[in-house]
Amino acid sequence: MSWDNVSDIKNIKIWTDYSDSTQGHLFVNDNHQLKVNVGISFSLKSGTTEGPTEDEVNSALSLIDNQDSGPLKYLTLSTEGKYTQVYDPNHVQSTPSQDSNSPEDGIYDFNFTYWLYSPTNINAECHSESVALRLAYNINNSDGTTTAIVKETSIRGNYYTKTYVSVLCYPAKLYGMENENRTSLMTVKTLVSNATYYNAHYDNSGDTSYSVAISIDDAYFKIFYLDGAKEPDTLSTLKPLYISFYSDSPMWDHVNNAFFPNIQCGEKNYTVTAAVRSNLSYDSYYQLFDVDIPINQKENQIIFTAVHTDVKRTGYNQACNHYQYLMAYDQFGNSMYIVIAFSNNDSYIKSVS
């Protein structure tokens, strides 16, 4: 077997992609994951050239607790998911690198990647844990017996190289309304100057469109994922979730509509088509006009659209204000349940939890 040709470990290391590669930082929220890199090389016995295969080395390696060489207590291996961004507790903004290669590439014969997370059911109190390496394999002896070889890089391990990473765990970040001692959301309403209005069924004027951006009121944390959001190319004509009106003369109504495109998070440019109405009944009688609204969605935003028009009175106005319930996540998998209900005073966010 190829393990029989191994005389010793030549190089071995475990590290993270954090600026201090001996550390990692995890939110205990059942979503956030930490990437752990492992590199290893072997010295072979004189006169041999064949060492273990990648699969054999992968099977022989395991992650252990650095303090007692036992199994990990508060961390669990998983496959790569959505929320893998490196968390910096100092909230230093990081720019994603276009070069995905690790600075350790080329040093080791074998490189492996592990994904760790800290489940809430085993780490409710957010204990931190240090992670070391264990290499275990068997070699064949000339008398037909086998010998188990175990080398551990932990503090109590039997290998002279001590390599480990300290994983610091944090409670899930909490989001809420202002004055709740939590990070809040903010709303910015912006005039859309290049909207296109057409298919008018009534005399109207003063047509005005807005984009309403909801974002986290913290430059470091981003709204990263919106549960159930549609892809941009699946947008169809939007129907209003909010209709209001008031009259200041026998002939004219001032009508407001609001819409939610349900687009995915991230920086995107797209156009939504909204059906502006005076009543939620969806026959053409209550259709005021259509409008194409270009949207410039920034990172960390959930976008709504709003339209105002002054329309020659229809006599069939019907106000409505349907709540919109959103489950969103920041880039580290911390969740926020957002309740939206539009109003004429621009107070849109009703609750965040």
Buried (B, 14 or more C-beta within 10 A) or exposed (E): EBBBBBEEBEBBBBBBBBEEBEBBBBBBBBBBBBBBBBBBBBEBEEEEEEBBEEEBBEEBBBBBBBBEBEEBBBBBEEEEEEBBBBBBEEEEEEEEEEEEEBEBEEEBBBBBEBBBBBBBEEBEEBBBBBBBBBBEBBBEEEEEEEEEBEBBBBBBBEBEEBBBBBBBBBBBBBBBEEEEEBBBBEBEEEEBEEBEBEEBBBEBEEBBBBBBBBBBEBEBBBBBBBEEBEEBEEBEEBEBBBBBBEEEEEEBBBBBBBBBBBBBBBEBEBBBBBBBBBBBEEEEEBBBBBBBBBBBBEEBBBBBBBBBBBBEBBEEBEBEEBEBEBEBBBBBBBBBEBBBBBEEEEEBBBBBE
